[in-house]
């Protein structure tokens, strides 16, 4: 019985990981490669460089990360792509956090259950 449960759990894990890699990570690597090829280093430095106006730099980074709205694991190749092109660490991190923060899956799977649990009288985890 225990072996069947472990095997079923293993198969579910393999199915999830293969679907996640095919639908999320591989397109993220292609997008990161496209950013590295088609976006010049001069334009990255103009908007995300150290000598750029901080409001402009962080604003563009946050908006561009929000437009992509990818999950937390697929934004890492994109972050690495703009950081390797010369973006400052602050704007690159703003880009890194803004995408997953606006992603709808984040609200459905993380924030909504926490909000519902925090409104419950017998919740001891989110208070």
N, CA, C and O atoms as a Tinker XYZ file with bonds, in Angstrom:
   508  protein
     1  N      0.828000   -1.195000    0.000000    73     2
     2  CA     0.000000    0.000000    0.000000    64     1     3
     3  C      0.869000    1.254000    0.000000    63     2     4     5
     4  O      0.634000    2.184000   -0.772000    81     3
     5  N      1.887000    1.271000    0.882000    73     3     6
     6  CA     2.758000    2.437000    0.975000    64     5     7
     7  C      3.552000    2.641000   -0.315000    63     6     8     9
     8  O      3.766000    3.774000   -0.747000    81     7
     9  N      3.989000    1.527000   -0.932000    73     7    10
    10  CA     4.739000    1.641000   -2.179000    64     9    11
    11  C      3.873000    2.212000   -3.290000    63    10    12    13
    12  O      4.358000    2.989000   -4.112000    81    11
    13  N      2.589000    1.835000   -3.328000    73    11    14
    14  CA     1.678000    2.370000   -4.346000    64    13    15
    15  C      1.476000    3.872000   -4.162000    63    14    16    17
    16  O      1.441000    4.627000   -5.133000    81    15
    17  N      1.342000    4.296000   -2.902000    73    15    18
    18  CA     1.185000    5.727000   -2.634000    64    17    19
    19  C      2.433000    6.512000   -3.025000    63    18    20    21
    20  O      2.338000    7.586000   -3.618000    81    19
    21  N      3.587000    5.978000   -2.696000    73    19    22
    22  CA     4.833000    6.651000   -3.054000    64    21    23
    23  C      5.011000    6.712000   -4.567000    63    22    24    25
    24  O      5.447000    7.730000   -5.105000    81    23
    25  N      4.676000    5.630000   -5.248000    73    23    26
    26  CA     4.802000    5.598000   -6.703000    64    25    27
    27  C      3.822000    6.571000   -7.352000    63    26    28    29
    28  O      4.178000    7.261000   -8.308000    81    27
    29  N      2.599000    6.633000   -6.846000    73    27    30
    30  CA     1.609000    7.580000   -7.381000    64    29    31
    31  C      2.048000    9.016000   -7.134000    63    30    32    33
    32  O      1.872000    9.874000   -7.998000    81    31
    33  N      2.613000    9.285000   -5.968000    73    31    34
    34  CA     3.137000   10.618000   -5.686000    64    33    35
    35  C      4.297000   10.971000   -6.595000    63    34    36    37
    36  O      4.398000   12.105000   -7.061000    81    35
    37  N      5.172000   10.014000   -6.851000    73    35    38
    38  CA     6.296000   10.233000   -7.749000    64    37    39
    39  C      5.815000   10.523000   -9.171000    63    38    40    41
    40  O      6.332000   11.423000   -9.832000    81    39
    41  N      4.823000    9.758000   -9.641000    73    39    42
    42  CA     4.281000   10.000000  -10.980000    64    41    43
    43  C      3.613000   11.374000  -11.078000    63    42    44    45
    44  O      3.734000   12.056000  -12.096000    81    43
    45  N      2.916000   11.773000  -10.026000    73    43    46
    46  CA     2.297000   13.098000  -10.023000    64    45    47
    47  C      3.361000   14.188000  -10.054000    63    46    48    49
    48  O      3.187000   15.200000  -10.733000    81    47
    49  N      4.449000   13.997000   -9.337000    73    47    50
    50  CA     5.541000   14.964000   -9.340000    64    49    51
    51  C      6.194000   15.062000  -10.712000    63    50    52    53
    52  O      6.473000   16.162000  -11.188000    81    51
    53  N      6.438000   13.933000  -11.346000    73    51    54
    54  CA     7.037000   13.930000  -12.681000    64    53    55
    55  C      6.105000   14.610000  -13.687000    63    54    56    57
    56  O      6.559000   15.371000  -14.542000    81    55
    57  N      4.816000   14.336000  -13.586000    73    55    58
    58  CA     3.851000   14.964000  -14.494000    64    57    59
    59  C      3.819000   16.480000  -14.301000    63    58    60    61
    60  O      3.804000   17.233000  -15.275000    81    59
    61  N      3.809000   16.924000  -13.047000    73    59    62
    62  CA     3.787000   18.359000  -12.771000    64    61    63
    63  C      5.058000   19.030000  -13.268000    63    62    64    65
    64  O      5.000000   20.075000  -13.918000    81    63
    65  N      6.205000   18.435000  -12.966000    73    63    66
    66  CA     7.465000   19.052000  -13.373000    64    65    67
    67  C      7.606000   19.095000  -14.887000    63    66    68    69
    68  O      8.087000   20.089000  -15.430000    81    67
    69  N      7.198000   18.042000  -15.575000    73    67    70
    70  CA     7.315000   18.057000  -17.036000    64    69    71
    71  C      6.370000   19.080000  -17.649000    63    70    72    73
    72  O      6.739000   19.762000  -18.605000    81    71
    73  N      5.166000   19.199000  -17.120000    73    71    74
    74  CA     4.238000   20.210000  -17.634000    64    73    75
    75  C      4.739000   21.614000  -17.314000    63    74    76    77
    76  O      4.617000   22.515000  -18.144000    81    75
    77  N      5.298000   21.811000  -16.131000    73    75    78
    78  CA     5.798000   23.125000  -15.736000    64    77    79
    79  C      7.004000   23.530000  -16.577000    63    78    80    81
    80  O      7.119000   24.688000  -16.979000    81    79
    81  N      7.894000   22.592000  -16.842000    73    79    82
    82  CA     9.070000   22.898000  -17.651000    64    81    83
    83  C      8.658000   23.236000  -19.074000    63    82    84    85
    84  O      9.184000   24.180000  -19.664000    81    83
    85  N      7.717000   22.471000  -19.634000    73    83    86
    86  CA     7.304000   22.718000  -21.012000    64    85    87
    87  C      6.522000   24.016000  -21.172000    63    86    88    89
    88  O      6.702000   24.721000  -22.165000    81    87
    89  N      5.675000   24.340000  -20.231000    73    87    90
    90  CA     4.824000   25.514000  -20.402000    64    89    91
    91  C      5.408000   26.788000  -19.823000    63    90    92    93
    92  O      4.991000   27.880000  -20.210000    81    91
    93  N      6.367000   26.681000  -18.899000    73    91    94
    94  CA     6.882000   27.892000  -18.252000    64    93    95
    95  C      8.363000   28.127000  -18.485000    63    94    96    97
    96  O      8.744000   29.192000  -18.971000    81    95
    97  N      9.198000   27.169000  -18.155000    73    95    98
    98  CA    10.630000   27.423000  -18.171000    64    97    99
    99  C     11.223000   27.526000  -19.569000    63    98   100   101
   100  O     12.047000   28.405000  -19.821000    81    99
   101  N     10.828000   26.657000  -20.472000    73    99   102
   102  CA    11.386000   26.717000  -21.823000    64   101   103
   103  C     11.007000   28.026000  -22.522000    63   102   104   105
   104  O     11.885000   28.649000  -23.119000    81   103
   105  N      9.736000   28.480000  -22.480000    73   103   106
   106  CA     9.452000   29.804000  -23.051000    64   105   107
   107  C     10.206000   30.936000  -22.355000    63   106   108   109
   108  O     10.579000   31.911000  -23.007000    81   107
   109  N     10.436000   30.829000  -21.050000    73   107   110
   110  CA    11.182000   31.872000  -20.345000    64   109   111
   111  C     12.621000   31.940000  -20.829000    63   110   112   113
   112  O     13.175000   33.031000  -20.960000    81   111
   113  N     13.230000   30.807000  -21.094000    73   111   114
   114  CA    14.587000   30.814000  -21.628000    64   113   115
   115  C     14.621000   31.416000  -23.033000    63   114   116   117
   116  O     15.565000   32.124000  -23.381000    81   115
   117  N     13.604000   31.141000  -23.833000    73   115   118
   118  CA    13.542000   31.752000  -25.164000    64   117   119
   119  C     13.349000   33.262000  -25.079000    63   118   120   121
   120  O     13.967000   34.007000  -25.839000    81   119
   121  N     12.503000   33.718000  -24.168000    73   119   122
   122  CA    12.295000   35.161000  -24.002000    64   121   123
   123  C     13.578000   35.817000  -23.495000    63   122   124   125
   124  O     13.944000   36.896000  -23.961000    81   123
   125  N     14.256000   35.185000  -22.557000    73   123   126
   126  CA    15.523000   35.737000  -22.049000    64   125   127
   127  C     16.574000   35.793000  -23.155000    63   126   128   129
   128  O     17.341000   36.752000  -23.243000    81   127
   129  N     16.603000   34.770000  -23.988000    73   127   130
   130  CA    17.522000   34.795000  -25.127000    64   129   131
   131  C     17.174000   35.889000  -26.123000    63   130   132   133
   132  O     18.060000   36.543000  -26.672000    81   131
   133  N     15.871000   36.086000  -26.355000    73   131   134
   134  CA    15.447000   37.156000  -27.255000    64   133   135
   135  C     15.795000   38.528000  -26.692000    63   134   136   137
   136  O     16.183000   39.426000  -27.438000    81   135
   137  N     15.658000   38.691000  -25.390000    73   135   138
   138  CA    16.054000   39.964000  -24.763000    64   137   139
   139  C     17.547000   40.191000  -24.939000    63   138   140   141
   140  O     17.975000   41.302000  -25.250000    81   139
   141  N     18.334000   39.153000  -24.744000    73   139   142
   142  CA    19.785000   39.295000  -24.884000    64   141   143
   143  C     20.200000   39.587000  -26.315000    63   142   144   145
   144  O     21.177000   40.301000  -26.538000    81   143
   145  N     19.474000   39.048000  -27.291000    73   143   146
   146  CA    19.853000   39.234000  -28.690000    64   145   147
   147  C     19.298000   40.535000  -29.266000    63   146   148   149
   148  O     20.016000   41.277000  -29.936000    81   147
   149  N     18.020000   40.810000  -29.005000    73   147   150
   150  CA    17.361000   41.925000  -29.679000    64   149   151
   151  C     17.401000   43.250000  -28.920000    63   150   152   153
   152  O     17.195000   44.306000  -29.518000    81   151
   153  N     17.656000   43.212000  -27.644000    73   151   154
   154  CA    17.746000   44.451000  -26.863000    64   153   155
   155  C     19.216000   44.790000  -26.701000    63   154   156   157
   156  O     19.993000   43.991000  -26.178000    81   155
   157  N     19.594000   45.978000  -27.150000    73   155   158
   158  CA    21.005000   46.352000  -27.096000    64   157   159
   159  C     21.419000   46.713000  -25.675000    63   158   160   161
   160  O     20.595000   47.095000  -24.844000    81   159
   161  N     22.706000   46.583000  -25.424000    73   159   162
   162  CA    23.223000   46.915000  -24.112000    64   161   163
   163  C     23.088000   48.416000  -23.855000    63   162   164   165
   164  O     22.918000   48.834000  -22.710000    81   163
   165  N     23.161000   49.218000  -24.898000    73   163   166
   166  CA    23.024000   50.666000  -24.727000    64   165   167
   167  C     21.628000   51.041000  -24.243000    63   166   168   169
   168  O     21.479000   51.941000  -23.416000    81   167
   169  N     20.604000   50.358000  -24.753000    73   167   170
   170  CA    19.247000   50.688000  -24.288000    64   169   171
   171  C     19.007000   50.200000  -22.863000    63   170   172   173
   172  O     18.280000   50.841000  -22.105000    81   171
   173  N     19.603000   49.082000  -22.497000    73   171   174
   174  CA    19.488000   48.618000  -21.116000    64   173   175
   175  C     20.196000   49.597000  -20.191000    63   174   176   177
   176  O     19.678000   49.930000  -19.126000    81   175
   177  N     21.366000   50.056000  -20.586000    73   175   178
   178  CA    22.101000   51.007000  -19.756000    64   177   179
   179  C     21.391000   52.359000  -19.693000    63   178   180   181
   180  O     21.478000   53.059000  -18.684000    81   179
   181  N     20.685000   52.731000  -20.771000    73   179   182
   182  CA    19.988000   54.008000  -20.778000    64   181   183
   183  C     18.830000   53.998000  -19.782000    63   182   184   185
   184  O     18.572000   55.014000  -19.137000    81   183
   185  N     18.129000   52.878000  -19.643000    73   183   186
   186  CA    16.981000   52.814000  -18.741000    64   185   187
   187  C     17.287000   52.202000  -17.385000    63   186   188   189
   188  O     16.647000   52.554000  -16.395000    81   187
   189  N     18.249000   51.297000  -17.319000    73   187   190
   190  CA    18.519000   50.584000  -16.074000    64   189   191
   191  C     19.924000   50.814000  -15.522000    63   190   192   193
   192  O     20.296000   50.194000  -14.526000    81   191
   193  N     20.698000   51.673000  -16.135000    73   191   194
   194  CA    22.090000   51.872000  -15.743000    64   193   195
   195  C     22.247000   52.653000  -14.447000    63   194   196   197
   196  O     21.275000   53.142000  -13.871000    81   195
   197  N     23.493000   52.758000  -14.004000    73   195   198
   198  CA    23.794000   53.419000  -12.730000    64   197   199
   199  C     23.607000   54.935000  -12.808000    63   198   200   201
   200  O     23.313000   55.571000  -11.796000    81   199
   201  N     23.773000   55.513000  -13.983000    73   199   202
   202  CA    23.665000   56.969000  -14.119000    64   201   203
   203  C     22.277000   57.425000  -14.539000    63   202   204   205
   204  O     22.073000   58.606000  -14.822000    81   203
   205  N     21.337000   56.520000  -14.583000    73   203   206
   206  CA    19.970000   56.851000  -14.976000    64   205   207
   207  C     19.216000   57.425000  -13.786000    63   206   208   209
   208  O     19.504000   57.087000  -12.638000    81   207
   209  N     18.252000   58.292000  -14.065000    73   207   210
   210  CA    17.365000   58.809000  -13.028000    64   209   211
   211  C     16.694000   57.623000  -12.327000    63   210   212   213
   212  O     16.122000   56.753000  -12.983000    81   211
   213  N     16.767000   57.594000  -11.015000    73   211   214
   214  CA    16.270000   56.435000  -10.255000    64   213   215
   215  C     14.764000   56.225000  -10.429000    63   214   216   217
   216  O     14.308000   55.085000  -10.527000    81   215
   217  N     13.998000   57.298000  -10.467000    73   215   218
   218  CA    12.546000   57.160000  -10.643000    64   217   219
   219  C     12.243000   56.529000  -11.994000    63   218   220   221
   220  O     11.405000   55.633000  -12.093000    81   219
   221  N     12.930000   57.001000  -13.039000    73   219   222
   222  CA    12.737000   56.421000  -14.372000    64   221   223
   223  C     13.187000   54.970000  -14.410000    63   222   224   225
   224  O     12.497000   54.114000  -14.964000    81   223
   225  N     14.331000   54.696000  -13.828000    73   223   226
   226  CA    14.897000   53.358000  -13.863000    64   225   227
   227  C     14.003000   52.338000  -13.154000    63   226   228   229
   228  O     13.689000   51.284000  -13.708000    81   227
   229  N     13.605000   52.655000  -11.945000    73   227   230
   230  CA    12.761000   51.730000  -11.193000    64   229   231
   231  C     11.355000   51.654000  -11.782000    63   230   232   233
   232  O     10.730000   50.594000  -11.755000    81   231
   233  N     10.859000   52.755000  -12.306000    73   231   234
   234  CA     9.537000   52.747000  -12.930000    64   233   235
   235  C      9.485000   51.871000  -14.167000    63   234   236   237
   236  O      8.564000   51.071000  -14.333000    81   235
   237  N     10.484000   52.026000  -15.041000    73   235   238
   238  CA    10.528000   51.201000  -16.261000    64   237   239
   239  C     10.721000   49.729000  -15.896000    63   238   240   241
   240  O     10.115000   48.853000  -16.512000    81   239
   241  N     11.559000   49.455000  -14.902000    73   239   242
   242  CA    11.787000   48.064000  -14.492000    64   241   243
   243  C     10.509000   47.442000  -13.938000    63   242   244   245
   244  O     10.183000   46.298000  -14.252000    81   243
   245  N      9.794000   48.191000  -13.121000    73   243   246
   246  CA     8.564000   47.650000  -12.529000    64   245   247
   247  C      7.483000   47.435000  -13.573000    63   246   248   249
   248  O      6.799000   46.411000  -13.568000    81   247
   249  N      7.332000   48.399000  -14.467000    73   247   250
   250  CA     6.293000   48.265000  -15.504000    64   249   251
   251  C      6.633000   47.146000  -16.472000    63   250   252   253
   252  O      5.752000   46.380000  -16.859000    81   251
   253  N      7.891000   47.037000  -16.868000    73   251   254
   254  CA     8.252000   45.964000  -17.802000    64   253   255
   255  C      8.135000   44.599000  -17.150000    63   254   256   257
   256  O      7.770000   43.633000  -17.819000    81   255
   257  N      8.433000   44.492000  -15.875000    73   255   258
   258  CA     8.223000   43.220000  -15.178000    64   257   259
   259  C      6.755000   42.891000  -15.035000    63   258   260   261
   260  O      6.369000   41.724000  -15.090000    81   259
   261  N      5.923000   43.923000  -14.850000    73   259   262
   262  CA     4.484000   43.721000  -14.724000    64   261   263
   263  C      3.872000   43.306000  -16.049000    63   262   264   265
   264  O      2.953000   42.487000  -16.075000    81   263
   265  N      4.364000   43.855000  -17.144000    73   263   266
   266  CA     3.829000   43.496000  -18.464000    64   265   267
   267  C      4.067000   42.022000  -18.744000    63   266   268   269
   268  O      3.202000   41.350000  -19.305000    81   267
   269  N      5.223000   41.515000  -18.361000    73   267   270
   270  CA     5.494000   40.095000  -18.596000    64   269   271
   271  C      4.665000   39.212000  -17.676000    63   270   272   273
   272  O      4.183000   38.167000  -18.113000    81   271
   273  N      4.486000   39.591000  -16.428000    73   271   274
   274  CA     3.648000   38.893000  -15.441000    64   273   275
   275  C      3.844000   37.381000  -15.479000    63   274   276   277
   276  O      2.908000   36.621000  -15.728000    81   275
   277  N      5.062000   36.972000  -15.230000    73   275   278
   278  CA     5.376000   35.545000  -15.193000    64   277   279
   279  C      5.497000   35.101000  -13.743000    63   278   280   281
   280  O      5.565000   35.923000  -12.829000    81   279
   281  N      5.521000   33.804000  -13.551000    73   279   282
   282  CA     5.603000   33.298000  -12.179000    64   281   283
   283  C      7.026000   33.436000  -11.651000    63   282   284   285
   284  O      7.938000   33.818000  -12.384000    81   283
   285  N      7.200000   33.127000  -10.401000    73   283   286
   286  CA     8.460000   33.415000   -9.726000    64   285   287
   287  C      9.641000   32.601000  -10.240000    63   286   288   289
   288  O     10.780000   33.055000  -10.132000    81   287
   289  N      9.415000   31.439000  -10.784000    73   287   290
   290  CA    10.556000   30.661000  -11.258000    64   289   291
   291  C     10.921000   31.002000  -12.704000    63   290   292   293
   292  O     12.071000   30.812000  -13.099000    81   291
   293  N      9.988000   31.491000  -13.489000    73   291   294
   294  CA    10.308000   31.812000  -14.877000    64   293   295
   295  C     10.829000   33.231000  -15.041000    63   294   296   297
   296  O     11.308000   33.585000  -16.119000    81   295
   297  N     10.750000   34.049000  -14.005000    73   295   298
   298  CA    11.293000   35.398000  -14.110000    64   297   299
   299  C     12.807000   35.390000  -13.889000    63   298   300   301
   300  O     13.479000   36.356000  -14.249000    81   299
   301  N     13.349000   34.339000  -13.315000    73   299   302
   302  CA    14.784000   34.287000  -13.046000    64   301   303
   303  C     15.646000   34.340000  -14.306000    63   302   304   305
   304  O     16.633000   35.075000  -14.310000    81   303
   305  N     15.330000   33.598000  -15.386000    73   303   306
   306  CA    16.134000   33.764000  -16.601000    64   305   307
   307  C     16.019000   35.173000  -17.190000    63   306   308   309
   308  O     16.987000   35.695000  -17.744000    81   307
   309  N     14.844000   35.786000  -17.071000    73   307   310
   310  CA    14.677000   37.146000  -17.584000    64   309   311
   311  C     15.489000   38.133000  -16.757000    63   310   312   313
   312  O     16.116000   39.042000  -17.301000    81   311
   313  N     15.474000   37.951000  -15.449000    73   311   314
   314  CA    16.294000   38.770000  -14.549000    64   313   315
   315  C     17.768000   38.634000  -14.898000    63   314   316   317
   316  O     18.483000   39.632000  -14.984000    81   315
   317  N     18.222000   37.412000  -15.098000    73   315   318
   318  CA    19.625000   37.181000  -15.437000    64   317   319
   319  C     19.971000   37.817000  -16.774000    63   318   320   321
   320  O     21.078000   38.325000  -16.953000    81   319
   321  N     19.024000   37.794000  -17.723000    73   319   322
   322  CA    19.278000   38.395000  -19.031000    64   321   323
   323  C     19.490000   39.892000  -18.950000    63   322   324   325
   324  O     20.436000   40.408000  -19.545000    81   323
   325  N     18.630000   40.611000  -18.224000    73   323   326
   326  CA    18.815000   42.066000  -18.156000    64   325   327
   327  C     19.970000   42.437000  -17.228000    63   326   328   329
   328  O     20.633000   43.453000  -17.439000    81   327
   329  N     20.212000   41.632000  -16.215000    73   327   330
   330  CA    21.342000   41.922000  -15.320000    64   329   331
   331  C     22.670000   41.721000  -16.040000    63   330   332   333
   332  O     23.603000   42.500000  -15.846000    81   331
   333  N     22.764000   40.689000  -16.864000    73   331   334
   334  CA    23.994000   40.444000  -17.630000    64   333   335
   335  C     24.222000   41.488000  -18.705000    63   334   336   337
   336  O     25.358000   41.686000  -19.136000    81   335
   337  N     23.169000   42.162000  -19.148000    73   335   338
   338  CA    23.330000   43.232000  -20.126000    64   337   339
   339  C     23.791000   44.536000  -19.486000    63   338   340   341
   340  O     24.070000   45.502000  -20.196000    81   339
   341  N     23.875000   44.581000  -18.190000    73   339   342
   342  CA    24.411000   45.758000  -17.530000    64   341   343
   343  C     23.428000   46.528000  -16.681000    63   342   344   345
   344  O     23.742000   47.636000  -16.246000    81   343
   345  N     22.262000   45.992000  -16.429000    73   343   346
   346  CA    21.303000   46.683000  -15.575000    64   345   347
   347  C     21.831000   46.733000  -14.151000    63   346   348   349
   348  O     22.531000   45.823000  -13.705000    81   347
   349  N     21.493000   47.801000  -13.443000    73   347   350
   350  CA    21.874000   47.904000  -12.046000    64   349   351
   351  C     21.130000   46.872000  -11.218000    63   350   352   353
   352  O     20.085000   46.366000  -11.627000    81   351
   353  N     21.671000   46.570000  -10.065000    73   351   354
   354  CA    21.058000   45.540000   -9.229000    64   353   355
   355  C     19.678000   45.966000   -8.736000    63   354   356   357
   356  O     18.766000   45.140000   -8.697000    81   355
   357  N     19.501000   47.227000   -8.361000    73   355   358
   358  CA    18.208000   47.715000   -7.864000    64   357   359
   359  C     17.100000   47.608000   -8.904000    63   358   360   361
   360  O     16.058000   47.019000   -8.618000    81   359
   361  N     17.294000   48.168000  -10.124000    73   359   362
   362  CA    16.258000   48.015000  -11.150000    64   361   363
   363  C     16.031000   46.560000  -11.563000    63   362   364   365
   364  O     14.902000   46.175000  -11.865000    81   363
   365  N     17.078000   45.760000  -11.579000    73   363   366
   366  CA    16.913000   44.345000  -11.927000    64   365   367
   367  C     16.072000   43.627000  -10.876000    63   366   368   369
   368  O     15.255000   42.771000  -11.216000    81   367
   369  N     16.265000   43.967000   -9.612000    73   367   370
   370  CA    15.458000   43.348000   -8.553000    64   369   371
   371  C     14.028000   43.864000   -8.599000    63   370   372   373
   372  O     13.096000   43.111000   -8.316000    81   371
   373  N     13.834000   45.141000   -8.951000    73   371   374
   374  CA    12.469000   45.659000   -9.122000    64   373   375
   375  C     11.761000   44.902000  -10.239000    63   374   376   377
   376  O     10.581000   44.573000  -10.120000    81   375
   377  N     12.485000   44.626000  -11.330000    73   375   378
   378  CA    11.945000   43.812000  -12.414000    64   377   379
   379  C     11.646000   42.404000  -11.924000    63   378   380   381
   380  O     10.619000   41.824000  -12.277000    81   379
   381  N     12.546000   41.851000  -11.107000    73   379   382
   382  CA    12.398000   40.490000  -10.594000    64   381   383
   383  C     11.158000   40.341000   -9.732000    63   382   384   385
   384  O     10.472000   39.323000   -9.825000    81   383
   385  N     10.848000   41.329000   -8.894000    73   383   386
   386  CA     9.719000   41.214000   -7.972000    64   385   387
   387  C      8.386000   41.645000   -8.569000    63   386   388   389
   388  O      7.339000   41.183000   -8.117000    81   387
   389  N      8.398000   42.513000   -9.568000    73   387   390
   390  CA     7.125000   43.047000  -10.065000    64   389   391
   391  C      6.339000   42.029000  -10.878000    63   390   392   393
   392  O      5.109000   42.054000  -10.846000    81   391
   393  N      6.994000   41.146000  -11.598000    73   391   394
   394  CA     6.268000   40.152000  -12.388000    64   393   395
   395  C      5.474000   39.175000  -11.551000    63   394   396   397
   396  O      4.265000   39.049000  -11.749000    81   395
   397  N      6.113000   38.473000  -10.615000    73   395   398
   398  CA     5.344000   37.551000   -9.779000    64   397   399
   399  C      4.343000   38.245000   -8.860000    63   398   400   401
   400  O      3.348000   37.638000   -8.463000    81   399
   401  N      4.592000   39.504000   -8.518000    73   399   402
   402  CA     3.665000   40.199000   -7.619000    64   401   403
   403  C      2.313000   40.434000   -8.278000    63   402   404   405
   404  O      1.296000   40.492000   -7.587000    81   403
   405  N      2.281000   40.568000   -9.590000    73   403   406
   406  CA     1.029000   40.845000  -10.290000    64   405   407
   407  C      0.433000   39.583000  -10.916000    63   406   408   409
   408  O     -0.682000   39.619000  -11.437000    81   407
   409  N      1.154000   38.490000  -10.870000    73   407   410
   410  CA     0.705000   37.250000  -11.511000    64   409   411
   411  C     -0.576000   36.746000  -10.845000    63   410   412   413
   412  O     -0.624000   36.647000   -9.619000    81   411
   413  N     -1.619000   36.424000  -11.626000    73   411   414
   414  CA    -2.894000   36.003000  -11.039000    64   413   415
   415  C     -2.800000   34.722000  -10.215000    63   414   416   417
   416  O     -3.518000   34.561000   -9.228000    81   415
   417  N     -1.930000   33.827000  -10.611000    73   415   418
   418  CA    -1.763000   32.578000   -9.879000    64   417   419
   419  C     -1.266000   32.837000   -8.459000    63   418   420   421
   420  O     -1.607000   32.099000   -7.534000    81   419
   421  N     -0.482000   33.856000   -8.291000    73   419   422
   422  CA     0.030000   34.207000   -6.964000    64   421   423
   423  C     -1.111000   34.581000   -6.021000    63   422   424   425
   424  O     -1.105000   34.204000   -4.850000    81   423
   425  N     -2.071000   35.310000   -6.527000    73   423   426
   426  CA    -3.190000   35.708000   -5.686000    64   425   427
   427  C     -4.108000   34.528000   -5.372000    63   426   428   429
   428  O     -4.602000   34.393000   -4.253000    81   427
   429  N     -4.329000   33.680000   -6.371000    73   427   430
   430  CA    -5.242000   32.548000   -6.166000    64   429   431
   431  C     -4.649000   31.512000   -5.217000    63   430   432   433
   432  O     -5.362000   30.963000   -4.378000    81   431
   433  N     -3.367000   31.245000   -5.340000    73   431   434
   434  CA    -2.759000   30.159000   -4.579000    64   433   435
   435  C     -2.134000   30.593000   -3.264000    63   434   436   437
   436  O     -1.988000   29.774000   -2.358000    81   435
   437  N     -1.761000   31.865000   -3.137000    73   435   438
   438  CA    -1.053000   32.292000   -1.933000    64   437   439
   439  C     -1.838000   33.285000   -1.092000    63   438   440   441
   440  O     -2.069000   33.050000    0.094000    81   439
   441  N     -2.242000   34.374000   -1.690000    73   439   442
   442  CA    -2.837000   35.445000   -0.892000    64   441   443
   443  C     -4.287000   35.186000   -0.519000    63   442   444   445
   444  O     -4.702000   35.494000    0.598000    81   443
   445  N     -5.057000   34.630000   -1.431000    73   443   446
   446  CA    -6.467000   34.399000   -1.131000    64   445   447
   447  C     -6.660000   33.402000    0.009000    63   446   448   449
   448  O     -7.438000   33.684000    0.920000    81   447
   449  N     -5.980000   32.236000    0.002000    73   447   450
   450  CA    -6.139000   31.344000    1.162000    64   449   451
   451  C     -5.651000   31.971000    2.473000    63   450   452   453
   452  O     -6.230000   31.728000    3.531000    81   451
   453  N     -4.594000   32.773000    2.400000    73   451   454
   454  CA    -4.110000   33.440000    3.614000    64   453   455
   455  C     -5.130000   34.441000    4.116000    63   454   456   457
   456  O     -5.334000   34.564000    5.324000    81   455
   457  N     -5.780000   35.167000    3.198000    73   455   458
   458  CA    -6.795000   36.138000    3.596000    64   457   459
   459  C     -8.002000   35.434000    4.212000    63   458   460   461
   460  O     -8.530000   35.872000    5.235000    81   459
   461  N     -8.433000   34.344000    3.586000    73   459   462
   462  CA    -9.589000   33.601000    4.104000    64   461   463
   463  C     -9.267000   33.013000    5.472000    63   462   464   465
   464  O    -10.092000   33.060000    6.385000    81   463
   465  N     -8.076000   32.465000    5.609000    73   463   466
   466  CA    -7.689000   31.875000    6.888000    64   465   467
   467  C     -7.553000   32.940000    7.963000    63   466   468   469
   468  O     -7.891000   32.700000    9.123000    81   467
   469  N     -7.060000   34.115000    7.588000    73   467   470
   470  CA    -6.894000   35.163000    8.601000    64   469   471
   471  C     -8.230000   35.679000    9.107000    63   470   472   473
   472  O     -8.294000   36.230000   10.205000    81   471
   473  N     -9.301000   35.514000    8.333000    73   471   474
   474  CA   -10.626000   35.947000    8.769000    64   473   475
   475  C    -11.335000   34.889000    9.619000    63   474   476   477
   476  O    -12.374000   35.160000   10.221000    81   475
   477  N    -10.774000   33.707000    9.658000    73   475   478
   478  CA   -11.366000   32.630000   10.444000    64   477   479
   479  C    -10.996000   32.800000   11.915000    63   478   480   481
   480  O     -9.898000   33.255000   12.236000    81   479
   481  N    -11.908000   32.436000   12.796000    73   479   482
   482  CA   -11.657000   32.575000   14.222000    64   481   483
   483  C    -10.621000   31.599000   14.732000    63   482   484   485
   484  O     -9.900000   31.907000   15.681000    81   483
   485  N    -10.530000   30.424000   14.122000    73   483   486
   486  CA    -9.646000   29.410000   14.645000    64   485   487
   487  C     -8.342000   29.285000   13.842000    63   486   488   489
   488  O     -7.639000   28.280000   13.946000    81   487
   489  N     -8.032000   30.290000   13.058000    73   487   490
   490  CA    -6.771000   30.258000   12.299000    64   489   491
   491  C     -5.612000   30.682000   13.202000    63   490   492   493
   492  O     -5.689000   31.711000   13.873000    81   491
   493  N     -4.553000   29.898000   13.216000    73   491   494
   494  CA    -3.414000   30.238000   14.044000    64   493   495
   495  C     -2.155000   30.524000   13.213000    63   494   496   497
   496  O     -1.086000   30.772000   13.770000    81   495
   497  N     -2.284000   30.489000   11.884000    73   495   498
   498  CA    -1.102000   30.622000   11.041000    64   497   499
   499  C     -0.892000   32.035000   10.518000    63   498   500   501
   500  O      0.257000   32.456000   10.380000    81   499
   501  N     -1.930000   32.776000   10.225000    73   499   502
   502  CA    -1.793000   34.057000    9.549000    64   501   503
   503  C     -2.206000   35.227000   10.443000    63   502   504   505
   504  O     -2.746000   36.209000    9.933000    81   503
   505  N     -1.983000   35.165000   11.695000    73   503   506
   506  CA    -2.332000   36.279000   12.593000    64   505   507
   507  C     -1.097000   36.937000   13.128000    63   506   508
   508  O     -1.191000   37.892000   13.899000    81   507
